[in-house]
Amino acid sequence: MRNTVVAVVDYGMGNLRSVAKAIEHVAPHVIVQVTSNAEDIAAADRVVVPGQGAMPDCMRELAARNLREAVIRAAAEKPFLGICVGLQMLFGRAEEGNVMGLGILPGYVPRFPASAMVASDGARLKVPHMGWNQVKQSFAHPMWQGIEDDDRFYFVHSYYVEPEDPTLTAGVTNYGIAFTSAIARDNIFAVQFHPEKSAQAGLRLLENFIQWQP
């Protein structure tokens, strides 16, 4: 029986090595491929799309490397984990650069509204939202197994997803507003935070992804 192959999609954006190393740490028995090859993505058992940076750059690089269709196909066919921009690209139009995402899921990607960036004590909240914050789990899901409700994860972002379908929301975080910080649909799970930077809770999420049988 061959080892599970996990493809970490390399489209020139994001801390790919950190994600790959974190998966190798929690699942030393799997083969982790950091790849920009569409054939590798098609052949993999599981696919992770990490990302950070500007959405227009991400979408441009995805197309330039002929990875757009491979990512869309992976999201339709196999266990799929999106991280940060890897979550945002699943949706439609993004306010950043007024670009279209992949349109796999219905929704919009707005910027944090300046008028709402006020903490409970009246202090101004900075954008980007950077640092540790709680994630309130919206429902039980195999990806949340062993992770406490309201556990803390590490965020770095100025934009967030606004799903049209509220049943997509698997986790909510408060930063001036309550925003969707995790989504789930069939074989897709995606998060706004960085599990590879989120200590034990983040490592557990990655471990759950390797074991998840959607």
N, C-alpha and C positions, 0 to 999 in steps of 0.2 A: 504494500500500500504506500503510495507516494505521499510526501509531505505536502501540507497545505501551502499554496503559494499566495502571498499577499502582494498586490501591486500598489506601490505608492506613486501616484501620478506626478511626474516631473514636467511642469510646463514653465519652469524658470521662475516660479514665485513660491515663497514660503520656506520654512525651515524643515526641509524634507528629511535631512539626516537625523534631526532630533526626533521626528515622528518615527522613522525607521528604527532607530536605536531603542526607543521606548517600546515598540512592538516586539523587537527581538528580546528585550529584557523580560517582558511578561510571557512571551511565548517562544522560548528558545528552539522549539521543535518545528516552527514554521520557516519557510523561505520567504524573506522580504526582498522584493525587487523594487528599487527606485528606478523608474523607467519613463522614458518619453516615447516609447514605441507602442503604437496602437495594437500590434499583434500580441505583445506581452500582456497588455491590459485585457484583451479578449480571452487570452489563455488562462489568466489568473483565476483563483477560486474566490478571492475577495478583493475589493478595491477600496483604497483610501485616497481621497482628494483633499489634501491640505491646501493652505494658501494664506498669504497675507500681502498687503499692498493694495493698490488701487484697482477697483473692478474693471475699468476700461483696459488697463494693462493686462489683467488676467485673461479677459475674454479675447483680446488680440493675440496673446501668446498661445492660448489654447487652439485658436484657429490656425495660427502660423505653423504650429507643430503637427497639424492634422490630427488633433486629439479630441476635437469637439464631439464627433460622432462616436468615438470609442467610449467617452465618458457617458454620453446619453445612453448608449447600449448597456454599459455596465450598470447604470442606475435602474435599468429596466429588468436586468437578468440575474444579478448576484448580490450578495451582501455588500452594501455600499455605505461607507462612512465619509461624510463631508465635514471639514474642519474650517471654521472662520469663513474666508471667502469661498471655500468649498461648500459651505451651506448657502451663502448668498447667491451663488451662480445657479443654484437649482431653480430659482424663481424668475420672474419676468423682468420688468424694467427696474433699473437701479438709478436712484437720484444722482449718484456719483458719475459724472460724465454723461448722464442720460443715455446709458447703454442698455441693451437687452441682455439678460442672462440666458440660460439654456431653456427656460420656459417649461421645465419638467413638472414643476408644481405651480399652482396659481398663486400669485402674490406680488408684492412690491418690496423694494429695498430702499427705504428712506434714511436720511441722516437724522441723528438725534436733534429734536427741535430745541433751538437755543432758549426759547421762552420757558421750557419745562426743566431746564438744567439747574434745578434748585434742590438741595438736600432738605431733609426734614427739619434741620436746625436753621434753615434760611441761607446757608452757605452756597456759593455757586459751585456747580459740578463741572469739571473739566471735560472737554471732548478733545481727543479720544478718551473713551472709557477704558482705563488702564489699571489693572490690578485684580485683586481677589474679590469675588462677589458670590452670593448664594444663588443656587438654582433650585427653585421650587418645582418638584416633579408633578406634572399634570395628570399622569396616570401610571400604573404599573407597566413596566416594559422590561424584557430580558436585558436590555442594555443598562438599566438602572440597578440590576441585581447586585447586592452587597454595597450599594452606595446610599448613604443616608439622605433622606429628604432634607432640603436646605443645606446640603454640603456645599463647600466653596470651591470654585474653579477660577482659573486665571484668564482674564479677558484683555484684549487689545483691539479696539475697533471704534469707528465713528459712525458706522451704519449698522442697521439691524434689519431682520426680515419681518414683514407684515403679511402673513399668510391670509389668503382670501377665505380659506377653509379652516375654521378654528380647531377642528379635530386633528389637524396636523401638529398642533403645538404639544410637545412632549415635556417642555420645561420652560419656566418663566423666571426672569431676573428683573429686579427693580433698580433702575438708575435714572432718577428723575421721573421716568415713566416705567410702567411694567411692559417689558418687551419679550418676545419669543426668543429663548436662548437655546432651544433644542426642538427638533421636529422629527416625527416618525411617520412613515407610510410604507407598509408592506416590507420590502427588503432594504429600504432606505432609512438611515438614521444620520442626522447631521446636527452639529453643535456650533454655536458662535464662539465658545471659549476654546482654549488650547489644552486638550487633555495631556499632551506631552509635557506641559509646563505646570500641571495641576497636582503634583505630588501623588499621594496614594489614591485619591478619588479618581484622578485622571488615568492612572495606570490601570485601575480596576475597570474603567470604561473600555480601555483598549483590550484588556483581557476578555471582557464580556463580548467584544466585537469578534474576537477570534473564535469564541465558542458559540456564538449566536447562530441559530438555525431558523431563519425567517421562512 
